[in-house]
Amino acid sequence: MAAIRYRRGIDRRSGRVVAGWAHVAQSLEVIWTTRIGSRVMRLDFGSNHFGLLSEDLTPALALQLYDSLVTAAHAFEPEYRIRELQLVSLTREGALGIRHRGRYYPEGRLGNYDLFADQAATASFARLAQIARSGVAG
């Protein structure tokens, strides 16, 4: 049996090498905190949920928010497929907290979906309101 080929990258905060699930978690954070149209040469990259954060939360709006987050994750992260998504917090300032559960495919970027592990995580994006107003992701 061949060794699993984990994707590697650089941690955006520490500069250290990250691999495996840590890389996917960082990738989801980047996808979900990037406004579509803000990256030169990758104008379609990111999530389209920023405009929704300034509205009053209704069931229809929550569904649109879920749709935006899942669509962005599935479009730009081939190693993770979301199966459950739950909104756990949304503040007046636009801070967003979500809990997600899904399947992590270490070789999904290579088209190999035979290997997988169920994964759960909570993501909190306290800066989304600031990003939504300024249009600049960090």
C-alpha positions in Angstrom: 0.0 0.0 0.0 1.4 3.4 -1.0 1.8 6.2 1.5 -0.8 8.9 1.7 0.3 12.0 -0.2 -0.7 14.8 2.2 -0.9 18.4 0.8 1.6 20.7 2.5 1.6 24.5 2.8 2.8 27.3 5.0 0.9 28.4 8.1 -0.2 32.0 7.5 0.4 33.0 11.1 3.5 31.2 12.2 5.3 30.5 8.9 5.7 26.8 9.8 4.9 23.9 7.5 1.3 22.6 7.9 0.0 19.4 6.4 -3.1 17.2 6.4 -6.2 18.4 8.2 -4.5 21.6 9.6 -3.9 22.7 6.0 -7.5 22.1 5.1 -8.7 24.0 8.1 -6.5 26.9 7.2 -7.7 26.7 3.6 -11.4 26.9 4.7 -10.6 30.0 6.8 -8.9 31.7 3.8 -11.8 30.8 1.5 -14.5 32.0 3.9 -12.7 35.2 4.8 -12.0 36.2 1.2 -14.5 38.4 -0.7 -15.1 37.3 -4.3 -13.3 39.7 -6.6 -10.6 40.8 -4.2 -7.8 38.6 -5.4 -6.0 39.6 -8.6 -5.7 36.7 -11.1 -8.3 34.7 -9.0 -11.3 37.0 -9.1 -13.7 34.0 -8.6 -12.0 32.8 -5.4 -13.7 33.3 -2.1 -17.1 33.3 -0.6 -20.2 35.4 -1.5 -21.7 35.7 2.0 -20.4 39.1 3.1 -23.5 41.0 1.9 -25.7 38.7 3.9 -24.1 39.6 7.2 -25.7 43.1 7.3 -29.2 41.7 7.2 -31.6 40.6 10.0 -31.3 36.9 10.4 -34.2 35.0 9.1 -34.6 31.3 8.1 -34.3 32.2 4.5 -31.2 34.3 5.1 -29.6 31.5 7.2 -30.2 29.1 4.2 -28.5 31.6 1.8 -25.6 31.9 4.3 -25.2 28.1 4.4 -25.4 27.9 0.7 -22.7 30.5 0.2 -20.3 28.8 2.7 -20.8 25.3 1.4 -20.6 26.3 -2.3 -17.3 28.2 -1.7 -15.8 25.3 0.3 -16.8 22.7 -2.3 -15.5 24.9 -5.2 -12.1 25.6 -3.7 -11.3 22.8 -1.3 -11.2 19.5 -3.0 -10.1 17.6 0.1 -13.2 18.3 2.3 -16.9 17.8 1.7 -19.3 19.4 4.2 -22.1 17.2 5.4 -23.4 19.3 8.2 -23.2 23.1 8.9 -24.6 24.8 11.9 -24.7 28.5 12.7 -23.7 28.8 16.4 -23.3 32.6 16.7 -23.8 35.8 14.8 -23.3 39.1 16.6 -24.4 42.7 15.8 -20.8 43.5 14.8 -20.9 40.7 12.2 -18.9 38.1 14.0 -19.8 34.7 12.7 -19.4 31.3 14.4 -20.1 28.0 12.5 -19.8 24.4 13.3 -19.2 22.0 10.4 -18.8 18.3 10.0 -17.8 16.5 6.9 -15.4 14.1 5.2 -11.7 14.8 4.8 -10.2 13.2 1.7 -6.4 13.5 2.0 -5.9 12.8 -1.7 -9.0 14.5 -2.9 -7.0 17.0 -5.0 -5.7 14.1 -6.9 -9.1 12.6 -7.6 -8.7 9.8 -5.0 -11.9 9.7 -2.9 -11.3 6.2 -1.6 -9.4 7.3 1.5 -11.4 9.5 3.9 -11.8 10.4 7.6 -14.8 12.0 9.2 -13.9 15.4 10.6 -15.6 18.0 12.7 -14.6 21.6 13.5 -15.8 24.9 14.8 -14.8 28.1 13.0 -15.2 31.6 14.4 -14.7 34.6 12.2 -14.8 37.7 14.4 -13.4 39.9 11.7 -16.0 39.3 9.0 -17.9 42.6 9.8 -14.6 44.5 9.4 -13.8 42.7 6.2 -17.3 43.2 4.8 -17.1 46.9 5.4 -13.5 47.4 4.1 -13.4 44.6 1.4 -9.9 43.6 2.5 -9.2 40.2 3.9 -6.1 39.6 6.0 
